[in-house]
Amino acid sequence: MIGMLAISKAGHDIGNTYVITGEENEYVFLTDGRVRTVNRPKKKNRKHIQVIKRVQMKEPQGGWSDLEIKRTIKKYQEEANVKSGCN
């Protein structure tokens, strides 16, 4: 599950897109590269996220950078908007 994109289904961040950067029992650690950086991920219950299975980032040897995470999320959101017909 690590490296996959996920969308928040509950809480004040509902609808936000994140990259899963860690797992711990029933919790995952989410990063968006802006507010929630690699050094300060958001801890969220697995049942409160929707995993986007078709997108997965490979973790580089040195670990992810916030810039790389931001670019991946932005690219996914742009592709999603094109597919839904929104510009």
N, C-alpha and C positions, 0 to 999 in steps of 0.2 A: 504494500500500500504506500510505502514511502516513495515520494517523487510524483505521485499522482495529484492532479488538480481536484479540488473539492469546493463546493458551494455551501455556505452556511444556511441551514434550514430553520434555525431558532436563535433567539437572543437579539441583542441590539445590533448585531452585525449581519442580520438576515440578508441573504442575496449577495454577500461579498464572496469573491473568488480568492482562494488560497492554494498554496502548494503544501502538501503534507511532508513535513521534514522530520517527523519522529513519531513513535508509537509507544504506548505504555498501558498495558491491560486494556481497559475500555475507553481510554483517552488517546487522542492524537494531538500532535503539535503542529500548528498551522502558521505559515509565514506568507506575507504579501509583499515584502520587500520595501514597504513604505512605513506604515504604522507598526506593523508586526515584522520586525527584522529577524534575520537568522539568529542573532544573539538574544532576542526577546520574543520567542514564538508564543502564540496563543494556545493555551491548553483547552481542548473542547471535547465533550463526550462524542463518541463515534455516532451515536444515534441522532445527533444534531447536525450532521453534515450529509451532503449528497456527493458521492465520489463520481468524478467524470472519468469513466473507464477508458475512453479512447485516447486520452492524453496522459503521457507519463514522461517526466524528465529523468534523465540519467544523472546520478550524482557524480560530479567530477572528483578526481582524487583529492583535491584540496578542500572539497566541500562546496556548497552553493554560495553564490554571492547574491546580495540583495538586488543588484542590477540585473542579473540573469533571471531571477524570479520575476521581477517587474516586467521584463521584456516578454517572458513566456505567458504571463497572465494577460498582458495587453494584446499579444498576438492571438491568443485564444478568444478573447472578447471581440476583437475585430472580425475574426472568422465567423463567430457565432452571429454577429450583426449582419454580415453579408448573407449568410444562409437564411436568416429569418426575413431578409428583405429590408432591413433598417439601414440607414446610412448616417 
